[in-house]
Every structure is written in structure tokens, then in C-alpha cells.
Amino acid sequence: MAKLTILEFPDPRLRTRAAPVAAVDGAIRKLIDDMLETMYAAPGVGLAATQVNVHQRVLVVDVTQEQDRPLAFVNPEIIEREGKTDAEEGCLSVPGIFDKLSTRSSRIVVRALGRDGKPFEMEADGLLAVCIQHEMDHLEGKLFVDYLSELKRTRIRKKLEKERRERAGGAAPQR
Ligand code: NI
């Protein structure tokens, strides 16, 4: 397995719409394994292939504290949704930023192919439902900050750019 680099907002590659996976082959299984390793190391509860600059419809999720229930979804579709929830969200591509969204369904049924290539359906609620919806947005090139105001989004972009500059310059000797 290999740890992958996570793209960060406002990287334009995060705006790419992912293409459907034609076949769950060895390359897709390796991608899933690498994405899980990357997500667990971050640490995070979900990761979409878009975030590691692979523009195919693959996402991984594990909302357990123990990190012992990895889930992989290939070509996921939400086939049922109900209710509304306003959980706080964060994103590995928008590090350190959290905000409450009120746009998520509280219960969903998702249909996808698993790591074994077999179709399955899963009902999800709570954090798992929110997480799957968040990751599916990534596959459309959409980020959770898109639901916030333009003013907030600009502030977040400036804060992240400043942090990146400081990180890049951090190793330089003081004058
Ligand atoms: Ni995210």
C-alpha cells in the first residue's frame, strides 16, 4: 500500500467531475487500499478519489473510532433519501476548517459496487450518511465550503493560503 497526496482547496483539480469505473479490477482495488491507508493516516473518516487526483467514482469511509470498519463504494448512487440533518463537517482537502451545514439528508440508501466488484445496497444515517453525501459531492467536483457564503469561503481560502506559505517558509533561517 502507499500513502497518497491529498489535494487542498482551492486546487482546481478538486473541481473535476469523476468518471464511472468500468470494471473493479486490480488497479481499482489497489486505489481503494491506498485511499484507506491515506485516510487512516490523515486521520479522516472519508476520502474520495478526486481528493488524491484520481478522477474515477471511488470513495472510502470509516466513521468508527477504532478505524476497524472500512467501507468502499465504487460508482455510488443515492437511491433513497429522507429527513434533514445539520451535522458539523470538515474535509481533508480543507484542513482545520469545520462548519455546520443544513443541506444533508439524515437517512440515505446508497447503491454501489464493493471492493469485490459486487453490487450492494446500504442504509445509512447519522455521521455515516453525512460522510457518504460529503464524499459523493467530491466526485461531482463539489466541496463542503461551496455551501457556505462567498465571504466565508474567501476567508477560508486566504487562511489556508497563509498557512501554506508559513509551512513552506518555516524551514528558512531567521534573519
Ligand atoms: Ni472532503
Backbone and ligand atoms as CSV (ligand in chain L), in Angstrom:
chain,resi,resn,atom,element,x,y,z
A,1,MET,N,N,0.849,-1.188,0.000
A,1,MET,CA,C,0.000,0.000,0.000
A,1,MET,C,C,0.889,1.245,0.000
A,2,ALA,N,N,0.300,2.328,-0.412
A,2,ALA,CA,C,1.061,3.577,-0.472
A,2,ALA,C,C,0.185,4.734,-0.040
A,3,LYS,N,N,0.812,5.653,0.669
A,3,LYS,CA,C,0.081,6.848,1.084
A,3,LYS,C,C,0.087,7.844,-0.069
A,4,LEU,N,N,-1.076,8.412,-0.346
A,4,LEU,CA,C,-1.230,9.319,-1.486
A,4,LEU,C,C,-1.282,10.768,-1.001
A,5,THR,N,N,-0.984,11.698,-1.913
A,5,THR,CA,C,-1.036,13.121,-1.580
A,5,THR,C,C,-2.468,13.635,-1.736
A,6,ILE,N,N,-2.936,14.349,-0.727
A,6,ILE,CA,C,-4.305,14.890,-0.753
A,6,ILE,C,C,-4.283,16.322,-1.287
A,7,LEU,N,N,-5.058,16.577,-2.329
A,7,LEU,CA,C,-5.169,17.931,-2.883
A,7,LEU,C,C,-5.897,18.830,-1.887
A,8,GLU,N,N,-5.496,20.094,-1.835
A,8,GLU,CA,C,-6.135,21.031,-0.907
A,8,GLU,C,C,-6.799,22.201,-1.633
A,9,PHE,N,N,-7.953,22.592,-1.109
A,9,PHE,CA,C,-8.687,23.779,-1.564
A,9,PHE,C,C,-7.747,24.978,-1.581
A,10,PRO,N,N,-7.705,25.830,-2.616
A,10,PRO,CA,C,-8.605,25.836,-3.778
A,10,PRO,C,C,-8.014,25.182,-5.035
A,11,ASP,N,N,-7.312,24.093,-4.903
A,11,ASP,CA,C,-6.727,23.408,-6.068
A,11,ASP,C,C,-7.816,23.120,-7.119
A,12,PRO,N,N,-7.629,23.616,-8.347
A,12,PRO,CA,C,-8.683,23.448,-9.364
A,12,PRO,C,C,-8.960,21.989,-9.729
A,13,ARG,N,N,-8.006,21.092,-9.452
A,13,ARG,CA,C,-8.229,19.672,-9.776
A,13,ARG,C,C,-9.345,19.071,-8.929
A,14,LEU,N,N,-9.624,19.697,-7.765
A,14,LEU,CA,C,-10.746,19.250,-6.921
A,14,LEU,C,C,-12.097,19.514,-7.582
A,15,ARG,N,N,-12.093,20.286,-8.671
A,15,ARG,CA,C,-13.337,20.635,-9.379
A,15,ARG,C,C,-13.663,19.668,-10.510
A,16,THR,N,N,-12.829,18.645,-10.684
A,16,THR,CA,C,-13.039,17.684,-11.769
A,16,THR,C,C,-14.194,16.746,-11.437
A,17,ARG,N,N,-15.057,16.499,-12.428
A,17,ARG,CA,C,-16.137,15.534,-12.232
A,17,ARG,C,C,-15.574,14.146,-12.549
A,18,ALA,N,N,-15.736,13.206,-11.608
A,18,ALA,CA,C,-15.154,11.869,-11.761
A,18,ALA,C,C,-15.966,11.022,-12.746
A,19,ALA,N,N,-15.269,10.149,-13.462
A,19,ALA,CA,C,-15.902,9.269,-14.443
A,19,ALA,C,C,-16.276,7.939,-13.791
A,20,PRO,N,N,-17.335,7.293,-14.276
A,20,PRO,CA,C,-17.697,5.975,-13.734
A,20,PRO,C,C,-16.572,4.960,-13.943
A,21,VAL,N,N,-16.457,4.040,-13.009
A,21,VAL,CA,C,-15.472,2.959,-13.111
A,21,VAL,C,C,-16.072,1.869,-14.008
A,22,ALA,N,N,-15.312,1.455,-15.034
A,22,ALA,CA,C,-15.828,0.457,-15.978
A,22,ALA,C,C,-15.771,-0.943,-15.384
A,23,ALA,N,N,-14.706,-1.241,-14.633
A,23,ALA,CA,C,-14.565,-2.577,-14.043
A,23,ALA,C,C,-13.735,-2.463,-12.768
A,24,VAL,N,N,-14.177,-3.180,-11.728
A,24,VAL,CA,C,-13.416,-3.180,-10.476
A,24,VAL,C,C,-12.287,-4.208,-10.628
A,25,ASP,N,N,-11.148,-3.732,-11.110
A,25,ASP,CA,C,-10.011,-4.615,-11.374
A,25,ASP,C,C,-8.918,-4.396,-10.314
A,26,GLY,N,N,-7.774,-4.977,-10.564
A,26,GLY,CA,C,-6.670,-4.868,-9.613
A,26,GLY,C,C,-6.255,-3.430,-9.345
A,27,ALA,N,N,-6.298,-2.597,-10.376
A,27,ALA,CA,C,-5.897,-1.191,-10.215
A,27,ALA,C,C,-6.872,-0.460,-9.290
A,28,ILE,N,N,-8.163,-0.757,-9.426
A,28,ILE,CA,C,-9.169,-0.115,-8.559
A,28,ILE,C,C,-9.026,-0.636,-7.129
A,29,ARG,N,N,-8.780,-1.931,-6.963
A,29,ARG,CA,C,-8.587,-2.473,-5.606
A,29,ARG,C,C,-7.355,-1.857,-4.943
A,30,LYS,N,N,-6.301,-1.648,-5.716
A,30,LYS,CA,C,-5.104,-1.007,-5.163
A,30,LYS,C,C,-5.404,0.445,-4.789
A,31,LEU,N,N,-6.165,1.122,-5.648
A,31,LEU,CA,C,-6.561,2.507,-5.347
A,31,LEU,C,C,-7.340,2.553,-4.029
A,32,ILE,N,N,-8.291,1.629,-3.863
A,32,ILE,CA,C,-9.093,1.582,-2.630
A,32,ILE,C,C,-8.177,1.372,-1.418
A,33,ASP,N,N,-7.254,0.436,-1.518
A,33,ASP,CA,C,-6.347,0.148,-0.388
A,33,ASP,C,C,-5.469,1.359,-0.074
A,34,ASP,N,N,-4.959,2.015,-1.108
A,34,ASP,CA,C,-4.117,3.198,-0.900
A,34,ASP,C,C,-4.934,4.349,-0.312
A,35,MET,N,N,-6.172,4.485,-0.764
A,35,MET,CA,C,-7.038,5.554,-0.229
A,35,MET,C,C,-7.347,5.301,1.250
A,36,LEU,N,N,-7.588,4.040,1.604
A,36,LEU,CA,C,-7.852,3.731,3.021
A,36,LEU,C,C,-6.630,4.052,3.874
A,37,GLU,N,N,-5.459,3.659,3.395
A,37,GLU,CA,C,-4.239,3.947,4.156
A,37,GLU,C,C,-4.064,5.459,4.325
A,38,THR,N,N,-4.303,6.201,3.252
A,38,THR,CA,C,-4.170,7.660,3.276
A,38,THR,C,C,-5.177,8.288,4.239
A,39,MET,N,N,-6.431,7.784,4.185
A,39,MET,CA,C,-7.488,8.311,5.067
A,39,MET,C,C,-7.170,8.035,6.536
A,40,TYR,N,N,-6.760,6.809,6.846
A,40,TYR,CA,C,-6.467,6.446,8.242
A,40,TYR,C,C,-5.267,7.242,8.775
A,41,ALA,N,N,-4.283,7.469,7.912
A,41,ALA,CA,C,-3.071,8.182,8.348
A,41,ALA,C,C,-3.351,9.658,8.608
A,42,ALA,N,N,-4.340,10.215,7.909
A,42,ALA,CA,C,-4.553,11.682,7.952
A,42,ALA,C,C,-4.748,12.263,9.368
A,43,PRO,N,N,-5.618,11.820,10.286
A,43,PRO,CA,C,-6.644,10.807,10.086
A,43,PRO,C,C,-7.946,11.474,9.669
A,44,GLY,N,N,-8.741,10.719,8.901
A,44,GLY,CA,C,-10.037,11.223,8.466
A,44,GLY,C,C,-11.060,10.106,8.458
A,45,VAL,N,N,-12.338,10.451,8.227
A,45,VAL,CA,C,-13.409,9.450,8.235
A,45,VAL,C,C,-13.912,9.129,6.829
A,46,GLY,N,N,-13.398,9.865,5.830
A,46,GLY,CA,C,-13.820,9.592,4.463
A,46,GLY,C,C,-12.842,10.201,3.479
A,47,LEU,N,N,-12.764,9.615,2.298
A,47,LEU,CA,C,-11.881,10.146,1.256
A,47,LEU,C,C,-12.448,9.746,-0.107
A,48,ALA,N,N,-12.491,10.715,-1.018
A,48,ALA,CA,C,-12.930,10.444,-2.386
A,48,ALA,C,C,-11.707,10.434,-3.296
A,49,ALA,N,N,-11.767,9.630,-4.370
A,49,ALA,CA,C,-10.620,9.510,-5.287
A,49,ALA,C,C,-10.211,10.873,-5.847
A,50,THR,N,N,-11.193,11.743,-6.066
A,50,THR,CA,C,-10.934,13.110,-6.541
A,50,THR,C,C,-9.861,13.803,-5.691
A,51,GLN,N,N,-9.919,13.557,-4.381
A,51,GLN,CA,C,-9.001,14.237,-3.451
A,51,GLN,C,C,-7.555,13.780,-3.606
A,52,VAL,N,N,-7.355,12.597,-4.211
A,52,VAL,CA,C,-5.996,12.131,-4.462
A,52,VAL,C,C,-5.690,12.194,-5.970
A,53,ASN,N,N,-6.450,13.073,-6.659
A,53,ASN,CA,C,-6.211,13.373,-8.067
A,53,ASN,C,C,-6.432,12.174,-8.985
A,54,VAL,N,N,-7.355,11.288,-8.599
A,54,VAL,CA,C,-7.784,10.189,-9.471
A,54,VAL,C,C,-9.258,10.431,-9.746
A,55,HIS,N,N,-9.597,10.663,-11.012
A,55,HIS,CA,C,-10.947,11.152,-11.291
A,55,HIS,C,C,-11.873,10.030,-11.760
A,56,GLN,N,N,-12.020,9.067,-10.837
A,56,GLN,CA,C,-12.913,7.931,-11.026
A,56,GLN,C,C,-13.824,7.851,-9.812
A,57,ARG,N,N,-15.020,7.244,-10.024
A,57,ARG,CA,C,-16.044,7.293,-8.970
A,57,ARG,C,C,-15.803,6.213,-7.907
A,58,VAL,N,N,-14.884,6.545,-6.999
A,58,VAL,CA,C,-14.490,5.652,-5.900
A,58,VAL,C,C,-14.415,6.471,-4.622
A,59,LEU,N,N,-14.979,5.946,-3.535
A,59,LEU,CA,C,-14.779,6.605,-2.243
A,59,LEU,C,C,-14.662,5.570,-1.128
A,60,VAL,N,N,-13.990,5.974,-0.075
A,60,VAL,CA,C,-13.834,5.114,1.106
A,60,VAL,C,C,-14.287,5.892,2.345
A,61,VAL,N,N,-14.805,5.134,3.301
A,61,VAL,CA,C,-15.365,5.730,4.511
A,61,VAL,C,C,-15.108,4.786,5.682
A,62,ASP,N,N,-14.808,5.336,6.838
A,62,ASP,CA,C,-14.843,4.572,8.088
A,62,ASP,C,C,-15.104,5.560,9.215
A,63,VAL,N,N,-16.321,5.521,9.762
A,63,VAL,CA,C,-16.677,6.502,10.799
A,63,VAL,C,C,-16.481,5.945,12.210
A,64,THR,N,N,-15.905,4.739,12.316
A,64,THR,CA,C,-15.697,4.175,13.654
A,64,THR,C,C,-14.463,4.789,14.313
A,65,GLN,N,N,-14.539,4.937,15.640
A,65,GLN,CA,C,-13.408,5.443,16.404
A,65,GLN,C,C,-12.216,4.481,16.284
A,66,GLU,N,N,-12.524,3.199,16.215
A,66,GLU,CA,C,-11.490,2.150,16.212
A,66,GLU,C,C,-10.829,1.988,14.835
A,67,GLN,N,N,-11.355,2.672,13.815
A,67,GLN,CA,C,-10.856,2.532,12.434
A,67,GLN,C,C,-10.824,1.057,12.020
A,68,ASP,N,N,-11.919,0.359,12.331
A,68,ASP,CA,C,-11.923,-1.075,12.026
A,68,ASP,C,C,-13.094,-1.481,11.134
A,69,ARG,N,N,-13.760,-0.482,10.520
A,69,ARG,CA,C,-14.857,-0.839,9.626
A,69,ARG,C,C,-14.745,-0.091,8.296
A,70,PRO,N,N,-13.697,-0.437,7.516
A,70,PRO,CA,C,-13.510,0.234,6.229
A,70,PRO,C,C,-14.621,-0.119,5.249
A,71,LEU,N,N,-15.146,0.896,4.560
A,71,LEU,CA,C,-16.162,0.682,3.539
A,71,LEU,C,C,-15.658,1.304,2.240
A,72,ALA,N,N,-15.879,0.595,1.137
A,72,ALA,CA,C,-15.502,1.137,-0.175
A,72,ALA,C,C,-16.738,1.166,-1.055
A,73,PHE,N,N,-16.911,2.256,-1.780
A,73,PHE,CA,C,-18.048,2.422,-2.683
A,73,PHE,C,C,-17.509,2.779,-4.066
A,74,VAL,N,N,-17.847,1.975,-5.051
A,74,VAL,CA,C,-17.477,2.258,-6.440
A,74,VAL,C,C,-18.768,2.585,-7.191
A,75,ASN,N,N,-18.758,3.658,-7.977
A,75,ASN,CA,C,-19.948,4.138,-8.704
A,75,ASN,C,C,-21.160,4.292,-7.780
A,76,PRO,N,N,-21.003,4.972,-6.632
A,76,PRO,CA,C,-22.127,5.067,-5.695
A,76,PRO,C,C,-23.260,5.952,-6.225
A,77,GLU,N,N,-24.482,5.559,-5.859
A,77,GLU,CA,C,-25.686,6.338,-6.193
A,77,GLU,C,C,-26.562,6.359,-4.953
A,78,ILE,N,N,-27.152,7.487,-4.675
A,78,ILE,CA,C,-28.122,7.544,-3.586
A,78,ILE,C,C,-29.490,7.250,-4.192
A,79,ILE,N,N,-30.129,6.173,-3.728
A,79,ILE,CA,C,-31.402,5.778,-4.332
A,79,ILE,C,C,-32.596,6.148,-3.458
A,80,GLU,N,N,-32.340,6.516,-2.214
A,80,GLU,CA,C,-33.416,6.994,-1.327
A,80,GLU,C,C,-32.803,7.985,-0.378
A,81,ARG,N,N,-33.551,9.028,-0.057
A,81,ARG,CA,C,-33.083,9.958,0.979
A,81,ARG,C,C,-34.272,10.505,1.722
A,82,GLU,N,N,-34.102,10.770,3.007
A,82,GLU,CA,C,-35.178,11.415,3.759
A,82,GLU,C,C,-34.621,12.207,4.933
A,83,GLY,N,N,-35.406,13.188,5.372
A,83,GLY,CA,C,-35.064,13.990,6.532
A,83,GLY,C,C,-33.951,14.973,6.240
A,84,LYS,N,N,-33.667,15.814,7.219
A,84,LYS,CA,C,-32.568,16.785,7.109
A,84,LYS,C,C,-31.763,16.730,8.396
A,85,THR,N,N,-30.463,16.961,8.271
A,85,THR,CA,C,-29.630,16.986,9.463
A,85,THR,C,C,-28.629,18.118,9.327
A,86,ASP,N,N,-28.139,18.634,10.428
A,86,ASP,CA,C,-27.171,19.741,10.338
A,86,ASP,C,C,-25.919,19.425,11.158
A,87,ALA,N,N,-25.256,18.366,10.748
A,87,ALA,CA,C,-24.014,17.961,11.411
A,87,ALA,C,C,-22.866,18.885,11.019
A,88,GLU,N,N,-21.869,18.986,11.897
A,88,GLU,CA,C,-20.667,19.764,11.585
A,88,GLU,C,C,-19.798,18.935,10.631
A,89,GLU,N,N,-19.256,19.611,9.598
A,89,GLU,CA,C,-18.419,18.903,8.635
A,89,GLU,C,C,-17.036,19.516,8.533
A,90,GLY,N,N,-16.086,18.642,8.244
A,90,GLY,CA,C,-14.736,19.055,7.923
A,90,GLY,C,C,-14.315,18.271,6.702
A,91,CYS,N,N,-13.107,18.540,6.187
A,91,CYS,CA,C,-12.665,17.883,4.959
A,91,CYS,C,C,-11.141,17.851,4.936
A,92,LEU,N,N,-10.572,16.713,4.551
A,92,LEU,CA,C,-9.109,16.607,4.493
A,92,LEU,C,C,-8.526,17.559,3.441
A,93,SER,N,N,-9.353,18.002,2.493
A,93,SER,CA,C,-8.879,18.954,1.482
A,93,SER,C,C,-9.055,20.404,1.928
A,94,VAL,N,N,-9.678,20.591,3.087
A,94,VAL,CA,C,-9.847,21.943,3.654
A,94,VAL,C,C,-9.416,21.862,5.119
A,95,PRO,N,N,-8.114,21.605,5.360
A,95,PRO,CA,C,-7.667,21.215,6.695
A,95,PRO,C,C,-7.935,22.273,7.768
A,96,GLY,N,N,-8.420,21.797,8.909
A,96,GLY,CA,C,-8.603,22.666,10.071
A,96,GLY,C,C,-9.877,23.497,10.055
A,97,ILE,N,N,-10.702,23.354,9.013
A,97,ILE,CA,C,-11.924,24.159,8.903
A,97,ILE,C,C,-13.141,23.265,9.144
A,98,PHE,N,N,-14.024,23.710,10.017
A,98,PHE,CA,C,-15.243,22.959,10.312
A,98,PHE,C,C,-16.416,23.920,10.268
A,99,ASP,N,N,-17.538,23.454,9.704
A,99,ASP,CA,C,-18.730,24.290,9.719
A,99,ASP,C,C,-19.958,23.397,9.657
A,100,LYS,N,N,-21.050,23.996,10.108
A,100,LYS,CA,C,-22.303,23.256,10.151
A,100,LYS,C,C,-23.076,23.479,8.858
A,101,LEU,N,N,-23.485,22.398,8.208
A,101,LEU,CA,C,-24.300,22.503,7.004
A,101,LEU,C,C,-25.694,21.992,7.327
A,102,SER,N,N,-26.694,22.555,6.652
A,102,SER,CA,C,-28.059,22.088,6.912
A,102,SER,C,C,-28.658,21.436,5.676
A,103,THR,N,N,-27.788,21.055,4.739
A,103,THR,CA,C,-28.261,20.568,3.445
A,103,THR,C,C,-28.260,19.046,3.330
A,104,ARG,N,N,-27.811,18.338,4.354
A,104,ARG,CA,C,-27.677,16.887,4.218
A,104,ARG,C,C,-28.939,16.142,4.630
A,105,SER,N,N,-29.211,15.049,3.919
A,105,SER,CA,C,-30.310,14.160,4.314
A,105,SER,C,C,-29.877,13.354,5.526
A,106,SER,N,N,-30.833,13.087,6.418
A,106,SER,CA,C,-30.469,12.385,7.655
A,106,SER,C,C,-30.396,10.873,7.464
A,107,ARG,N,N,-31.107,10.385,6.445
A,107,ARG,CA,C,-31.060,8.946,6.184
A,107,ARG,C,C,-31.007,8.737,4.676
A,108,ILE,N,N,-30.107,7.871,4.249
A,108,ILE,CA,C,-29.999,7.586,2.812
A,108,ILE,C,C,-29.901,6.075,2.587
A,109,VAL,N,N,-30.217,5.675,1.366
A,109,VAL,CA,C,-29.880,4.324,0.929
A,109,VAL,C,C,-28.970,4.502,-0.276
A,110,VAL,N,N,-27.795,3.883,-0.202
A,110,VAL,CA,C,-26.820,4.037,-1.282
A,110,VAL,C,C,-26.605,2.692,-1.961
A,111,ARG,N,N,-26.469,2.763,-3.274
A,111,ARG,CA,C,-26.196,1.562,-4.066
A,111,ARG,C,C,-24.827,1.768,-4.705
A,112,ALA,N,N,-24.008,0.727,-4.680
A,112,ALA,CA,C,-22.654,0.852,-5.226
A,112,ALA,C,C,-22.108,-0.538,-5.540
A,113,LEU,N,N,-20.903,-0.560,-6.097
A,113,LEU,CA,C,-20.147,-1.812,-6.200
A,113,LEU,C,C,-19.135,-1.801,-5.069
A,114,GLY,N,N,-18.879,-2.971,-4.498
A,114,GLY,CA,C,-17.886,-3.086,-3.441
A,114,GLY,C,C,-16.497,-3.341,-3.998
A,115,ARG,N,N,-15.527,-3.491,-3.093
A,115,ARG,CA,C,-14.143,-3.777,-3.488
A,115,ARG,C,C,-14.055,-5.075,-4.283
A,116,ASP,N,N,-15.027,-5.977,-4.030
A,116,ASP,CA,C,-15.075,-7.254,-4.755
A,116,ASP,C,C,-15.792,-7.132,-6.105
A,117,GLY,N,N,-16.245,-5.921,-6.445
A,117,GLY,CA,C,-16.924,-5.707,-7.718
A,117,GLY,C,C,-18.403,-6.066,-7.696
A,118,LYS,N,N,-18.883,-6.557,-6.539
A,118,LYS,CA,C,-20.291,-6.968,-6.458
A,118,LYS,C,C,-21.179,-5.803,-6.027
A,119,PRO,N,N,-22.384,-5.690,-6.628
A,119,PRO,CA,C,-23.293,-4.611,-6.231
A,119,PRO,C,C,-23.862,-4.844,-4.830
A,120,PHE,N,N,-24.051,-3.766,-4.093
A,120,PHE,CA,C,-24.704,-3.866,-2.784
A,120,PHE,C,C,-25.500,-2.584,-2.530
A,121,GLU,N,N,-26.424,-2.699,-1.580
A,121,GLU,CA,C,-27.165,-1.524,-1.131
A,121,GLU,C,C,-26.968,-1.409,0.357
A,122,MET,N,N,-26.856,-0.168,0.859
A,122,MET,CA,C,-26.637,0.040,2.277
A,122,MET,C,C,-27.461,1.214,2.752
A,123,GLU,N,N,-28.107,1.025,3.896
A,123,GLU,CA,C,-28.841,2.123,4.515
A,123,GLU,C,C,-27.899,2.796,5.499
A,124,ALA,N,N,-27.913,4.125,5.538
A,124,ALA,CA,C,-27.019,4.838,6.455
A,124,ALA,C,C,-27.742,6.018,7.071
A,125,ASP,N,N,-27.422,6.286,8.322
A,125,ASP,CA,C,-27.911,7.518,8.956
A,125,ASP,C,C,-26.786,8.109,9.795
A,126,GLY,N,N,-27.079,9.206,10.480
A,126,GLY,CA,C,-26.072,9.831,11.339
A,126,GLY,C,C,-24.829,10.249,10.576
A,127,LEU,N,N,-23.691,10.146,11.244
A,127,LEU,CA,C,-22.407,10.572,10.676
A,127,LEU,C,C,-22.084,9.832,9.375
A,128,LEU,N,N,-22.427,8.541,9.319
A,128,LEU,CA,C,-22.129,7.761,8.104
A,128,LEU,C,C,-22.874,8.334,6.897
A,129,ALA,N,N,-24.147,8.678,7.084
A,129,ALA,CA,C,-24.941,9.244,5.978
A,129,ALA,C,C,-24.351,10.572,5.515
A,130,VAL,N,N,-23.979,11.423,6.466
A,130,VAL,CA,C,-23.406,12.731,6.135
A,130,VAL,C,C,-22.091,12.545,5.383
A,131,CYS,N,N,-21.281,11.622,5.881
A,131,CYS,CA,C,-19.965,11.373,5.296
A,131,CYS,C,C,-20.089,10.880,3.847
A,132,ILE,N,N,-20.990,9.956,3.594
A,132,ILE,CA,C,-21.171,9.442,2.228
A,132,ILE,C,C,-21.621,10.572,1.293
A,133,GLN,N,N,-22.539,11.415,1.761
A,133,GLN,CA,C,-23.007,12.538,0.929
A,133,GLN,C,C,-21.868,13.523,0.647
A,134,HIS,N,N,-21.041,13.771,1.667
A,134,HIS,CA,C,-19.887,14.669,1.517
A,134,HIS,C,C,-18.911,14.112,0.468
A,135,GLU,N,N,-18.608,12.812,0.580
A,135,GLU,CA,C,-17.649,12.203,-0.361
A,135,GLU,C,C,-18.229,12.147,-1.770
A,136,MET,N,N,-19.538,11.897,-1.893
A,136,MET,CA,C,-20.148,11.865,-3.225
A,136,MET,C,C,-20.103,13.242,-3.878
A,137,ASP,N,N,-20.200,14.298,-3.097
A,137,ASP,CA,C,-20.033,15.653,-3.640
A,137,ASP,C,C,-18.653,15.815,-4.279
A,138,HIS,N,N,-17.614,15.268,-3.627
A,138,HIS,CA,C,-16.261,15.370,-4.187
A,138,HIS,C,C,-16.228,14.803,-5.613
A,139,LEU,N,N,-16.945,13.703,-5.841
A,139,LEU,CA,C,-16.938,13.064,-7.165
A,139,LEU,C,C,-17.588,13.967,-8.221
A,140,GLU,N,N,-18.388,14.942,-7.759
A,140,GLU,CA,C,-19.004,15.928,-8.665
A,140,GLU,C,C,-18.163,17.204,-8.753
A,141,GLY,N,N,-17.016,17.206,-8.066
A,141,GLY,CA,C,-16.176,18.403,-8.065
A,141,GLY,C,C,-16.647,19.460,-7.086
A,142,LYS,N,N,-17.418,19.019,-6.105
A,142,LYS,CA,C,-18.020,19.957,-5.162
A,142,LYS,C,C,-17.409,19.786,-3.765
A,143,LEU,N,N,-17.221,20.906,-3.058
A,143,LEU,CA,C,-16.648,20.885,-1.707
A,143,LEU,C,C,-17.661,21.408,-0.702
A,144,PHE,N,N,-17.504,21.025,0.575
A,144,PHE,CA,C,-18.500,21.468,1.566
A,144,PHE,C,C,-18.493,22.985,1.732
A,145,VAL,N,N,-17.346,23.625,1.449
A,145,VAL,CA,C,-17.294,25.088,1.573
A,145,VAL,C,C,-18.159,25.787,0.502
A,146,ASP,N,N,-18.538,25.037,-0.548
A,146,ASP,CA,C,-19.412,25.620,-1.572
A,146,ASP,C,C,-20.795,25.941,-1.019
A,147,TYR,N,N,-21.165,25.287,0.087
A,147,TYR,CA,C,-22.473,25.545,0.694
A,147,TYR,C,C,-22.436,26.770,1.615
A,148,LEU,N,N,-21.227,27.262,1.895
A,148,LEU,CA,C,-21.091,28.413,2.788
A,148,LEU,C,C,-21.178,29.703,1.962
A,149,SER,N,N,-21.209,30.852,2.640
A,149,SER,CA,C,-21.286,32.123,1.922
A,149,SER,C,C,-19.963,32.404,1.207
A,150,GLU,N,N,-20.044,33.242,0.181
A,150,GLU,CA,C,-18.864,33.661,-0.580
A,150,GLU,C,C,-17.818,34.291,0.363
A,151,LEU,N,N,-18.309,35.078,1.317
A,151,LEU,CA,C,-17.427,35.756,2.272
A,151,LEU,C,C,-16.647,34.735,3.100
A,152,LYS,N,N,-17.376,33.728,3.624
A,152,LYS,CA,C,-16.730,32.688,4.440
A,152,LYS,C,C,-15.711,31.910,3.618
A,153,ARG,N,N,-16.106,31.584,2.377
A,153,ARG,CA,C,-15.236,30.780,1.503
A,153,ARG,C,C,-13.942,31.542,1.199
A,154,THR,N,N,-14.057,32.838,0.965
A,154,THR,CA,C,-12.875,33.660,0.688
A,154,THR,C,C,-11.968,33.698,1.914
A,155,ARG,N,N,-12.572,33.853,3.106
A,155,ARG,CA,C,-11.783,33.856,4.346
A,155,ARG,C,C,-11.038,32.535,4.525
A,156,ILE,N,N,-11.719,31.436,4.250
A,156,ILE,CA,C,-11.110,30.108,4.398
A,156,ILE,C,C,-9.948,29.958,3.424
A,157,ARG,N,N,-10.158,30.400,2.171
A,157,ARG,CA,C,-9.102,30.278,1.165
A,157,ARG,C,C,-7.870,31.078,1.586
A,158,LYS,N,N,-8.088,32.290,2.075
A,158,LYS,CA,C,-6.963,33.134,2.494
A,158,LYS,C,C,-6.227,32.527,3.680
A,159,LYS,N,N,-6.984,31.980,4.639
A,159,LYS,CA,C,-6.380,31.366,5.822
A,159,LYS,C,C,-5.502,30.174,5.414
A,160,LEU,N,N,-6.031,29.321,4.518
A,160,LEU,CA,C,-5.271,28.140,4.087
A,160,LEU,C,C,-4.034,28.554,3.293
A,161,GLU,N,N,-4.176,29.576,2.455
A,161,GLU,CA,C,-3.026,30.029,1.656
A,161,GLU,C,C,-1.929,30.595,2.559
A,162,LYS,N,N,-2.344,31.320,3.601
A,162,LYS,CA,C,-1.385,31.879,4.555
A,162,LYS,C,C,-0.659,30.746,5.292
A,163,GLU,N,N,-1.436,29.738,5.724
A,163,GLU,CA,C,-0.834,28.599,6.432
A,163,GLU,C,C,0.157,27.848,5.541
A,164,ARG,N,N,-0.207,27.706,4.261
A,164,ARG,CA,C,0.699,27.003,3.336
A,164,ARG,C,C,1.988,27.798,3.131
A,165,ARG,N,N,1.851,29.124,3.027
A,165,ARG,CA,C,3.040,29.967,2.876
A,165,ARG,C,C,3.951,29.833,4.095
A,166,GLU,N,N,3.325,29.850,5.290
A,166,GLU,CA,C,4.096,29.749,6.527
A,166,GLU,C,C,4.781,28.385,6.625
A,167,ARG,N,N,4.070,27.346,6.216
A,167,ARG,CA,C,4.649,25.999,6.239
A,167,ARG,C,C,5.846,25.930,5.287
A,168,ALA,N,N,5.690,26.514,4.095
A,168,ALA,CA,C,6.750,26.474,3.087
A,168,ALA,C,C,7.970,27.265,3.555
A,169,GLY,N,N,7.727,28.364,4.244
A,169,GLY,CA,C,8.822,29.223,4.681
A,169,GLY,C,C,9.365,28.836,6.051
A,170,GLY,N,N,8.708,27.878,6.697
A,170,GLY,CA,C,9.030,27.531,8.078
A,170,GLY,C,C,10.458,27.055,8.285
A,171,ALA,N,N,11.051,26.430,7.234
A,171,ALA,CA,C,12.368,25.842,7.392
A,171,ALA,C,C,13.501,26.863,7.139
A,172,ALA,N,N,13.129,28.039,6.621
A,172,ALA,CA,C,14.150,29.053,6.296
A,172,ALA,C,C,14.757,29.644,7.579
A,173,PRO,N,N,16.076,29.955,7.550
A,173,PRO,CA,C,16.690,30.532,8.734
A,173,PRO,C,C,16.140,31.923,9.042
A,174,GLN,N,N,16.097,32.271,10.311
A,174,GLN,CA,C,15.620,33.595,10.725
A,174,GLN,C,C,16.671,34.642,10.382
A,175,ARG,N,N,16.195,35.853,10.009
A,175,ARG,CA,C,17.144,36.935,9.731
A,175,ARG,C,C,16.916,38.075,10.708
L,1,NI,NI,NI,-13.907,16.148,1.943
